Amino acid sequence: MTLVTPLHAQGLSKDAPEGTGKARHLNLVALGDSLTAGYGLPAAAAFPVQLEAALRARGHAVTVANAGVSGDTATGGLDRVDWSVPDGTDGVILELGANDMLRGTDPAVTGKALDAIVARLKARGIPVLLAGMRAAPNLGPDYVRRFDAIYPRLAERYGLILYPFFLDGIAGDRGLNLADGLHPTKDGVARVVAGILPSVEEFLARLRKGA
């Protein structure tokens, strides 16, 4: 069940031609792990649902599909990217890597998988907004340096819009995370949405320009 206002009630049309003042409807896919899927939360509180509602409230004709799988790694995302991102997708919000970091996966493996996801989507003509992750300090300075460098390097290589840290503003905040300290509450997700919203709007503008 969707909790957003129908497009026709907003004066938005999925098939409106350019130049009519009504933006073409865009289909986004949020490809990620439990942070995208909404682990421990009602379906309506998950990141894609809250993001879609926030975008529509700002007048954007957009749908955000939830392609989050709890426990997924970057390699797992690569294995399923073709069927998780269907034809007709206008853009992908890519949020993967947290589980790699928690497992201490070699950053070279994570980076290679994320690179392959972006390359595969690019080959299909599907742009990507990259949501970054940061390594926990207890993994050591060398690991942190190598892991944290993955996302800026990919963004530079492919000319992607980068939201540097998906959990910015909520990481370590007990009031905005579930008891496990890893997954955001409904309010935590709302904080994530508020943080990433300007980047997503920039992404939508780029999609509408055909960049």
N, C-alpha and C positions, 0 to 999 in steps of 0.2 A: 504493500500500500504506500502510495506517495503522499506526502504531506505538503506539497507545493501547489500553488495556484495554477490551474490549467492554462495552457498557452492562449487559448482563445479569449479567456477572461482578462488577459493582460494586453490584448491587442497584438499578439505576436503570432506569426504564421510560419509553420515549418517550411512551406514551399514558396514563401514570398520572394519575388525576384529582386535583384539588386536595383537600387534607385527608387524603390517604393517607400522607403523609410521604415520598412519592417525587416529586421535582420533575419537571415537564414538560420534555421535551427541547426545547432551543432551537437554532435554526439561525441562525448568524451568517454574514455575508459580509464578508471583508476586501477592500475596494475600494481599490486603490492602484496604485503604480508598481513599479519594480524592487525597492524596499525591502520591499514586500509579496510580490512574486513570488518572491524568493529568487535574484536574479541571481548567477550564478557558484557556486551551491551545489547540492548534491543536493536533490531534491524534498523529502526528509524533513527537511531542515534549514531550510526556508523558515519565515517568520514565522507564517503561519496554522497550520502543522502543529505547530510548537513551542508556540504559544499554546494550541491545542486540548489537547495532551498535558498542559500545565501545569494547565489548568482541570480536566480530568478527574481528574488526580492529587489535586486539592483537592475532588473529589466533585461537580463540576458536570456535569450531563447536557447536553452541548453539542457541536455540530459547527461548525467554522470553515472555510468554503470559501475557496479562494484565487482571488480575482478581481483579482490584480495583473498589470499589463502593463508590461514594461520600456519605459522611454522615454515613458510616458504623462504628459501634462500634465493640469491640471484640466479644460481644455476637452475633451481626449480622453476623460476619465472621464465628463464630461457626455454626450458623444456615445454612450457605450455603457452608461450606467447602467441603462437599462430592461432590456436583455438580460443584463447582468452580475449583476443582482440579481433572481433569479426570485421568482415568487409563492411564498408560504410562508416567506419570510425573516422572522425575528423582529427582527433588528437588523443594522446595518451599522457596521463600523469603517472610517472614511473617512480614508485616508492619501494625500493628493495635494498637489502644490505644489512639491516639490523640483526637478523638472525645469523648471518655470516660473522658479524662482529662478536655477537654473544658466544659463538662457538669457537672463536679464535681462528676462523678460516684465513688462510693466506690471502692478503689483500690483492695479490696478483690474480688469484682465481676469481674473486669477486669482481674485480675490475674487468677482467676478460669477459665474464658472463654479461655484465651490464653493457659493455661495449657491443657485444653481439646482439643484445636485445635492441639497442638503439639502431644498429646497422640494419637489422632485419626489418624493423618498422620503417626506417628511411627508405629501404628498397621497395616497400609497399606504398610509399608516398604519405606516410602517417607521421606527423611531427610529434615531438616529445617535449614535455616539461619535466625536468629532472628534480626530484625531491631528495635532497642530500641527507646523509646520516653522519654522525660523529662517533668515534670510538670512545669507550670508557677509559678514563685515565689509568685504571689499574692494569690495563693490558700492556703498559710500558710505552715509553716515548717513541721508540722505533715503530711499533705497530700503529700507534696513533698517527704518526706522521704519514705512514704509507697508506693507511686506510682513509684518513681524512682527505688525502690528495686525489682519491678516485673521482670524486664528483666534479670538482672544478676542472680537472683534466678532461673529463668527458664533455662537459659543457663547452669548453674551449674548442675541443676537436670538432664537435658537430654543430657548433653555433646554437646551443640550446639555452633556453631560459632556465636558470638554476635558482631554486629556493634552497639556500645552503643547508638548513637543518630543519627537518620535518617536525621535530619535537621542541623547537625553539619556544621558550616561555613556559614550558610545562615539565621539562625533564627535571627530575629531582623534587618536584613539588608534590607532597603527599596529598594535598587537597584536590589535585587535578589528575591523580592517577589512582587506579585500582589498588587493592591491597598488595598485589605483587610488585608494585613500584615500577612496572614496565609499561603498562597499557593505560591510556588515558580514559578518564571517566567521560560521561556525556559532556560535561562542562569543559573538560580537557580537550575533547575533540572540537568543541566550539572555539576554543582558543587557537587550536591549530588552524581551523578554517579562517579565522580572523587574520592570522599571520600570513597565510599563503594566498589569501584572496587577491591582493594587488598583483602578484605574480601570475595567477590564473587569468585575471582580466587582461593582463598584457599578452598572455598566451592566446586568449580568444581574439584579441585585436590582430595578432599576427596571423591566426588562422583565417580570419575574414579577409585579410589582405592577400591571402594565398602565399605567404612567405614559407 
